[in-house]
Amino acid sequence: MNDVIETRGLAKSFGRVHAVVDANLIVPSGSIYGLVGANGAGKSTLLRLVVGRFQPSSGEVYVLGENLSAISPKLLYERLHYIAGDIGAYPDLRVAEMLNVARLMYRKWDKTREAQLLEAFSLPTKQRIRHLSKGKQMQLRFVIGLSARPEILVLDEATNGLDPVVKQQLLHLVLEAAAADEMTVLFATQQLEEIERMADHVAVMANGRIISAQTLDSLQERIHEVCCVLDRPVSAQLLQHPNVLRIWRQGTYLSLVVDGDVDVWKHRLTSVNAEYIDVHSLDLYELFHIMMEEEGYRRDRVHFS
């Protein structure tokens, strides 16, 4: 599998704010790659660097095997399509006029797909874009993005604020188009359910850095909760082990969230006379929260009196 996007030591600063720091990301061809992180993690900035909307402070971006700086804007525009939840265009055009413009811009425009999508979305082609609801405006952007049949589709929190029915419809169509066209999808989201439903690869960002980048399966296979009964104090060596991500103890019950081979951890616990050792898989929500805590992203609980 070839790589269609690669960033090497990519960084972007706005004055004293380091929005993206030393980002190394590889997106394989045909993958559906999710980029997840909290608000301000750097997801949108990274995507705008990848699509050429921002110039990097340092580092390089490669798209479809070429340095982004060497690709002509027209060629990049045809092969990579970018949809952002907060960026619209041509609000005074009618829907039909916008589609006429799009047909001229994209060499691989698929008129059959355009007609199918317009029917599926029931878009009012005579209405001006600025008079459409947010959901209808986003549907129009997806009509253009999917009818253009790009090799890479980049989605920057494109479903934020949409009602659940529209959101599920759009995500389903992206999956269908990706399968039909062997299209690569790179998308940023805060919604973990979108990662679970769509992604085969996931990168986690925090404070401008990519702290994890791998297949979704390998992430879920790597980190586990190991529980046991241990009637002696936990050793300092165990507590300070770099692959122990979380420790919780109540009485003789001990829970460790560990990164690595669980058989190794079973052996370590057995060697200190732990009993009833059990291993549990973690869902994506738990994994994400643990990684965020490791990066210092914590929110204390609020207690109302």
C-alpha positions in Angstrom: 0.0 0.0 0.0 1.5 3.3 -1.1 1.4 6.4 1.1 -0.6 9.3 -0.3 0.1 11.9 2.5 3.2 12.2 4.5 4.3 15.0 6.9 7.9 15.2 8.1 8.7 17.3 11.1 5.8 19.6 10.3 5.3 22.7 12.5 3.2 25.8 12.4 3.4 28.7 14.9 1.2 31.8 15.1 3.4 34.2 17.1 4.1 32.5 20.4 1.4 29.9 19.9 2.7 26.6 18.6 -0.3 25.1 16.9 1.5 22.1 15.3 4.7 20.7 16.7 7.0 18.2 14.9 4.1 16.3 13.3 5.1 13.1 11.5 2.1 11.5 9.9 1.8 8.8 7.2 -1.6 8.2 5.5 -1.7 5.0 3.4 -3.5 4.9 0.1 -7.1 3.7 0.4 -7.2 4.2 4.2 -9.8 6.0 6.2 -7.7 7.9 8.6 -9.2 9.7 11.6 -7.5 12.5 13.4 -8.9 13.0 16.9 -8.2 15.4 19.8 -9.7 18.0 22.1 -10.4 21.6 21.2 -7.2 23.4 20.4 -5.2 20.2 19.8 -4.0 21.3 16.4 -6.2 19.1 14.1 -7.5 21.8 11.9 -4.2 23.5 11.5 -2.5 20.2 10.6 -5.1 19.6 7.9 -4.8 23.1 6.5 -1.1 22.6 6.2 -1.7 19.3 4.4 -4.1 20.9 1.8 -1.9 23.9 1.3 -4.1 26.5 3.0 -1.3 27.3 5.5 2.4 27.5 4.9 4.4 25.6 7.4 6.8 27.3 9.8 9.1 24.3 9.3 9.0 20.7 8.0 7.6 19.3 4.8 4.3 17.9 3.4 4.2 15.2 0.6 1.0 14.5 -1.3 0.7 11.7 -3.8 4.5 11.2 -3.7 5.4 14.9 -4.4 6.4 17.7 -2.2 3.4 19.9 -1.7 5.4 23.0 -2.6 6.1 21.5 -6.1 2.5 20.6 -7.0 0.5 23.1 -9.1 -2.6 24.4 -7.3 -4.8 23.2 -10.2 -3.5 19.7 -10.1 -3.8 19.6 -6.3 -7.3 21.0 -6.4 -8.4 18.2 -8.8 -6.8 15.3 -6.9 -7.4 16.4 -3.3 -10.8 17.8 -2.1 -11.1 19.7 1.2 -14.3 20.2 3.1 -14.3 22.2 6.4 -17.3 22.7 8.7 -16.6 26.4 9.1 -15.6 27.4 5.5 -18.3 28.1 2.9 -18.0 29.7 -0.6 -20.0 31.8 -3.0 -23.1 32.4 -0.8 -24.8 34.6 -3.4 -24.8 31.9 -6.0 -27.8 29.6 -6.5 -27.2 25.9 -6.0 -27.5 25.2 -9.7 -25.0 28.0 -10.5 -22.5 26.6 -7.9 -22.8 23.1 -9.5 -22.2 24.6 -13.0 -19.0 26.2 -11.7 -17.9 22.9 -10.1 -18.4 21.0 -13.3 -15.9 23.2 -15.0 -13.4 23.0 -12.2 -13.1 19.2 -11.9 -11.9 17.1 -14.8 -13.3 13.8 -13.4 -16.7 15.3 -12.5 -19.4 12.5 -12.3 -22.7 13.8 -13.5 -24.5 10.6 -12.6 -23.3 10.8 -9.1 -24.3 14.4 -8.9 -27.8 13.6 -10.0 -28.1 10.8 -7.4 -26.8 13.0 -4.6 -29.1 15.9 -5.5 -32.1 13.5 -5.4 -31.0 11.9 -2.1 -30.6 15.3 -0.4 -33.6 17.0 -2.1 -31.5 20.1 -2.6 -33.4 23.1 -3.9 -31.3 24.0 -6.9 -32.9 27.4 -7.5 -32.3 28.7 -4.0 -29.3 30.9 -3.1 -26.7 29.1 -1.0 -26.9 31.7 1.8 -30.6 30.9 2.3 -29.9 27.2 2.8 -29.8 25.8 6.3 -26.4 24.7 7.7 -27.3 21.1 7.0 -28.3 21.8 3.4 -25.1 23.9 2.8 -23.0 21.0 4.0 -24.9 18.5 1.8 -24.1 20.7 -1.2 -20.4 20.7 -0.3 -20.5 16.9 -0.1 -22.3 16.7 -3.5 -19.4 18.7 -5.0 -16.7 16.7 -3.1 -18.1 13.3 -4.0 -19.0 14.2 -7.6 -15.5 15.5 -8.2 -14.2 12.0 -7.4 -10.9 13.1 -5.9 -8.1 10.6 -4.9 -8.0 12.1 -1.4 -10.9 13.6 0.5 -10.0 15.7 3.6 -12.8 16.5 6.0 -12.2 19.1 8.8 -14.9 18.5 11.4 -17.3 18.7 8.5 -20.3 17.2 10.4 -20.1 19.4 13.5 -23.5 20.9 14.4 -25.5 18.8 12.0 -28.5 16.8 13.1 -27.9 13.1 13.6 -29.9 12.0 10.5 -27.9 14.3 8.1 -24.6 13.4 9.8 -25.2 9.6 9.5 -26.3 10.1 5.8 -23.1 12.0 5.0 -20.8 9.6 6.7 -22.5 6.6 5.0 -22.0 8.2 1.6 -18.3 8.9 2.3 -17.8 5.2 3.1 -19.6 4.2 0.0 -17.6 6.6 -2.2 -14.3 5.5 -0.6 -15.1 1.9 -1.4 -16.3 2.6 -4.9 -13.4 4.9 -5.9 -10.6 3.5 -3.7 -10.5 7.0 -2.3 -8.4 7.9 0.7 -10.2 9.8 3.4 -8.4 11.9 6.1 -10.8 13.4 8.6 -10.6 15.4 11.8 -13.2 15.0 14.5 -13.9 15.3 18.2 -16.6 12.6 17.9 -15.2 9.2 18.9 -18.2 7.5 17.5 -17.2 8.7 14.0 -13.7 7.2 14.5 -15.3 3.9 15.6 -17.7 3.8 12.7 -15.3 5.0 9.9 -11.6 4.8 10.6 -9.1 2.0 10.1 -6.3 4.2 11.2 -6.3 6.9 14.0 -3.9 9.6 15.1 -4.4 11.3 18.5 -3.3 14.9 18.9 -2.7 16.9 22.0 -1.1 20.3 22.5 -0.1 20.4 18.8 1.6 17.1 18.9 0.7 13.7 17.4 1.0 11.5 20.5 -0.2 8.2 18.8 -0.6 7.2 15.2 -1.5 3.6 14.2 -4.2 1.3 13.0 -7.3 1.3 15.2 -7.0 -2.4 15.8 -3.4 -2.2 17.0 -4.3 0.6 19.4 -7.0 -1.4 20.9 -4.8 -4.5 21.1 -1.9 -2.7 22.8 -3.5 -1.1 25.9 -5.4 -3.2 28.5 -6.6 -3.1 32.0 -5.0 -5.8 34.2 -6.8 -6.5 37.5 -5.7 -8.7 40.4 -5.8 -9.2 44.1 -2.6 -8.3 45.9 -2.3 -8.3 49.6 1.0 -6.3 49.8 2.0 -2.7 49.0 2.6 -2.0 45.3 6.3 -1.6 44.7 7.8 1.7 43.6 9.3 0.0 40.6 5.9 -1.0 39.4 4.3 2.3 40.1 7.0 4.2 38.2 7.1 1.8 35.2 6.8 4.0 32.0 4.2 1.6 30.5 1.8 1.9 33.4 -0.7 4.5 32.3 -3.1 4.3 35.3 -3.2 2.7 38.7 -6.1 2.3 41.0 -6.2 0.3 44.3 -8.9 -0.3 46.9 -8.0 -2.7 49.7 -6.4 -5.7 48.1 -7.9 -5.0 44.7 -5.4 -3.6 42.2 -6.2 -2.3 38.6 -3.4 -1.3 36.2 -3.9 0.1 32.7 -0.8 -1.0 30.9 0.7 -0.5 27.4 2.4 -3.6 26.0 2.3 -7.4 26.2 -0.2 -8.4 28.8 1.5 -11.7 29.3 4.6 -9.8 30.5 2.4 -8.0 33.0 0.8 -11.2 34.2 4.2 -12.6 34.8 5.3 -9.4 36.7 2.2 -9.6 38.9 2.5 -13.3 39.5 6.1 -12.8 40.6 4.9 -10.5 43.5 2.2 -13.1 44.5 -0.8 -11.4 42.8 -3.8 -13.7 42.5 -7.0 -13.8 40.4 -5.3 -11.9 37.5 -7.8 -10.8 34.8 -7.4 -8.8 31.6 -10.0 -6.5 30.1 -10.0 -4.7 26.8 -10.7 -1.0 26.7 -13.1 0.8 24.4 -12.0 3.8 22.3 -13.5 6.3 24.8 -11.4 4.9 27.7 -8.3 4.7 25.5 -8.7 8.3 24.4 -9.3 9.6 28.0 -6.2 7.8 29.2 -4.0 9.2 26.5 -5.3 12.7 27.2 -4.6 12.3 30.9 -1.1 11.2 30.1 -0.7 14.5 28.2 -1.9 16.5 31.2 -5.4 17.1 29.8 -7.6 16.8 32.9 -10.9 18.2 33.9 -11.9 18.0 37.6 -15.4 17.0 38.3 -17.8 19.6 39.5 -19.9 18.8 42.5 -23.1 20.8 43.0 -24.2 21.3 46.6 
